[in-house]
Amino acid sequence: MSKESFEQALGELEAIVSKLEDDTVPLEEALKLFERGIKLAKKLKTQLTAVERRVEQLLAEAEEGEEPETAPFAVEKEGD
């Protein structure tokens, strides 16, 4: 899967959902869209989980009186 941003992946997923809601999409194309949608949803979930963990870490550091340490955001890859 390409290195697309969260926003790009979400936009593509929304477009796929719109197409799948259209009754005129041929079955074969609908299946391909559905497969791509599943991959995108998994990628988005992975990214959100990573962000949630980082936010929890920052909040814990703040509660302990530590200066939160910022670091570049990196998403762990799950089997694409």
C-alpha positions in Angstrom: 0.0 0.0 0.0 1.3 3.4 -0.8 2.4 6.0 1.8 -0.8 8.0 1.6 -1.9 10.2 4.5 -4.7 9.4 6.9 -6.9 12.0 5.3 -6.2 10.6 1.8 -7.0 7.1 2.9 -10.2 8.2 4.7 -11.3 10.2 1.6 -10.8 7.1 -0.6 -12.7 5.0 1.8 -15.6 7.5 1.8 -15.6 7.5 -2.0 -15.7 3.6 -2.0 -18.6 3.6 0.4 -20.5 6.1 -1.9 -19.8 3.9 -4.9 -21.0 0.7 -3.1 -24.2 2.5 -2.1 -24.9 3.0 -5.9 -27.1 0.1 -7.1 -25.6 0.3 -10.6 -22.1 -0.9 -9.7 -21.4 -4.3 -11.3 -20.8 -7.1 -8.9 -17.2 -7.7 -9.9 -16.3 -4.0 -9.4 -18.2 -4.0 -6.1 -16.2 -6.9 -4.8 -12.9 -5.1 -5.8 -14.1 -1.9 -4.1 -15.1 -3.8 -1.0 -11.7 -5.5 -0.8 -9.9 -2.1 -1.1 -12.3 -0.7 1.5 -11.4 -3.4 3.9 -7.6 -2.8 3.5 -8.1 0.9 4.0 -10.3 0.4 7.1 -7.6 -1.8 8.6 -4.9 0.8 7.8 -6.9 3.6 9.3 -7.6 1.5 12.4 -3.9 0.8 12.8 -3.1 4.5 12.5 -5.8 5.5 15.0 -4.6 3.0 17.5 -1.0 4.3 17.2 -2.3 7.8 17.8 -4.4 6.8 20.7 -1.4 5.1 22.4 0.8 8.2 21.9 -1.9 10.5 23.3 -2.2 8.2 26.4 1.6 8.3 26.8 1.7 12.0 26.6 -1.2 12.3 29.1 0.6 9.9 31.5 3.8 12.0 31.3 1.9 15.2 31.9 0.1 13.7 35.0 3.5 12.6 36.4 4.7 16.2 36.1 7.2 15.3 33.3 7.7 17.5 30.3 6.0 15.5 27.5 8.7 14.4 25.1 7.7 14.9 21.5 8.8 12.5 18.8 8.1 12.1 15.1 4.9 10.1 14.6 5.4 6.7 13.2 2.8 4.1 12.4 3.5 0.4 12.9 2.8 -1.6 9.8 0.4 -4.5 9.9 0.6 -6.9 7.0 -0.7 -4.8 4.1 
